[in-house]
């Protein structure tokens, strides 16, 4: 376990599992999928009725089909379990409206505009916010991450380890390294 032991005894009250997967398709497109599942270890009383222990409160899926330029070609969602079946799941077809967006250019802003509050499912929309980085990870390995393609690699200056003024960039991306003195100027 990577975390230190808990400071006090405790009892599990909830489990949320989230999984993202990226697939290369034979037609040259890519499928990105997310699955979210919420489960309680005890019976859970909802206004819509009792959810027995171990039965998902949420069991949600979403898939984006994208091209190599990160354009969303198609989108679909499914809700196998929700707190309010017949209501929550009714929004799933609306996620097809994601087609035409680009994951790297204004995607998260478009999500908020199209699916904020009562215009979408908060859980599906939360999952979708991760799709730009899921796409990057899916495409990772297609091109070596430090291959010189004439422009600064996307990942530089996006986290503390890959600060262009830092030692990791100096070691692994020497062309893009900037001395700390240059940072102060």
ChimeraX attribute file (.defattr): number of C-alpha atoms within 10 A of each C-alpha:
attribute: neighborCount
match mode: 1-to-1
recipient: residues
	/A:1	4
	/A:2	4
	/A:3	5
	/A:4	6
	/A:5	8
	/A:6	7
	/A:7	6
	/A:8	5
	/A:9	6
	/A:10	7
	/A:11	6
	/A:12	8
	/A:13	9
	/A:14	11
	/A:15	13
	/A:16	13
	/A:17	10
	/A:18	14
	/A:19	11
	/A:20	18
	/A:21	15
	/A:22	20
	/A:23	14
	/A:24	14
	/A:25	10
	/A:26	7
	/A:27	7
	/A:28	9
	/A:29	17
	/A:30	22
	/A:31	20
	/A:32	21
	/A:33	22
	/A:34	21
	/A:35	20
	/A:36	19
	/A:37	19
	/A:38	18
	/A:39	21
	/A:40	18
	/A:41	15
	/A:42	14
	/A:43	13
	/A:44	16
	/A:45	10
	/A:46	11
	/A:47	8
	/A:48	9
	/A:49	10
	/A:50	11
	/A:51	17
	/A:52	15
	/A:53	13
	/A:54	15
	/A:55	17
	/A:56	21
	/A:57	21
	/A:58	20
	/A:59	20
	/A:60	24
	/A:61	22
	/A:62	21
	/A:63	22
	/A:64	25
	/A:65	21
	/A:66	24
	/A:67	16
	/A:68	11
	/A:69	10
	/A:70	20
	/A:71	20
	/A:72	23
	/A:73	18
	/A:74	18
	/A:75	22
	/A:76	18
	/A:77	21
	/A:78	18
	/A:79	20
	/A:80	14
	/A:81	17
	/A:82	17
	/A:83	18
	/A:84	15
	/A:85	12
	/A:86	10
	/A:87	9
	/A:88	15
	/A:89	19
	/A:90	14
	/A:91	18
	/A:92	19
	/A:93	12
	/A:94	16
	/A:95	23
	/A:96	16
	/A:97	14
	/A:98	22
	/A:99	16
	/A:100	14
	/A:101	19
	/A:102	19
	/A:103	24
	/A:104	15
	/A:105	12
	/A:106	10
	/A:107	19
	/A:108	20
	/A:109	10
	/A:110	15
	/A:111	18
	/A:112	15
	/A:113	11
	/A:114	17
	/A:115	19
	/A:116	14
	/A:117	11
	/A:118	9
	/A:119	12
	/A:120	20
	/A:121	19
	/A:122	13
	/A:123	12
	/A:124	22
	/A:125	19
	/A:126	14
	/A:127	19
	/A:128	22
	/A:129	16
	/A:130	14
	/A:131	24
	/A:132	18
	/A:133	12
	/A:134	19
	/A:135	23
	/A:136	16
	/A:137	13
	/A:138	19
	/A:139	16
	/A:140	11
	/A:141	9
	/A:142	8
	/A:143	10
	/A:144	9
	/A:145	14
	/A:146	16
	/A:147	11
	/A:148	12
	/A:149	10
	/A:150	6
	/A:151	8
	/A:152	15
	/A:153	14
	/A:154	10
	/A:155	12
	/A:156	16
	/A:157	15
	/A:158	10
	/A:159	9
	/A:160	11
	/A:161	13
	/A:162	18
	/A:163	18
	/A:164	24
	/A:165	19
	/A:166	16
	/A:167	17
	/A:168	15
	/A:169	20
	/A:170	17
	/A:171	10
	/A:172	13
	/A:173	19
	/A:174	13
	/A:175	13
	/A:176	17
	/A:177	19
	/A:178	16
	/A:179	13
	/A:180	12
	/A:181	8
	/A:182	8
	/A:183	9
	/A:184	6
	/A:185	5
